Amino acid sequence: MTASTQLVLYDVELVDIDPVRNMLLFQADDGLIAAHSTRCSLWQVGAIGSLRLHANGTFFFHVYPDPRLRRAADLDDEATNTWGWRIDSLYIRVKARITPGINGLVIKQVVRPVMIDVPREFLDLCEAYHVPPAEALRGFIADLCAFQSFYLCPREDGYTSHGSDERRLASDYWKRVYEPRAEPLPRASGSQFISWPRIPFRDGSDQESAPVLI
């Protein structure tokens, strides 16, 4: 195996923390797994999530946003590139490799491609900052639309903002340049950000997608 080779286990529980030896003990379906960590204080016994094991001995433990969440691999659908999950008696399918959030919420992917020509100067700027052009554009879109809470309510399209300051600056820029053209948009109570329409979630419910100030 190469250093990048990895194994991902789901529904793993952190059952013991040994801060003296800097060891974490996980319970997986196939038995106990010990992992070395110099940050034992960050973890809490009883946490449940997915455990990513790398061939070089490192690991990543992603704690589920909802501790009731479990993988339901029998519902995986390769044709639609979706994975099955369950919370108690609720079964859902979401885009593969996306971990649902609280109560299984996931913002469905509703996108369309837009092709644009970008000038050499923009490409040079991206290269100077070691940022792929698509990443830069996606990041601005996410900041402008105030996408957040990627952990608690992930998006299938992968968009997530860089933080509250970036959301505010992107919103200020957009309003300064384009607001004279715009029709009035509803705003969340007390929010300085643009408020966006309601969107469907994978569990069939609707939830206001307006940004929340943090």
Secondary structure, 3 states (H helix, E strand, C coil): CCCCCEEEEEEEEEEEEECCCCEEEEEECCEEEEEECCCHHHCCCCCEEEEEEECCCCEEEEECCCCCEEECHHHCEHHHCEEEEEECCEEEEEECCCCCCHHHCCECCCCCCCCCCCCHHHHHHHHHCCCCHHHHHHHHHHHHCCCCCCCCCCECCCCCCCCHHHHHHHHHHHHHHHHHHCCCCCCCCCCCCCCCCCEEECCCCEECCCCCCC
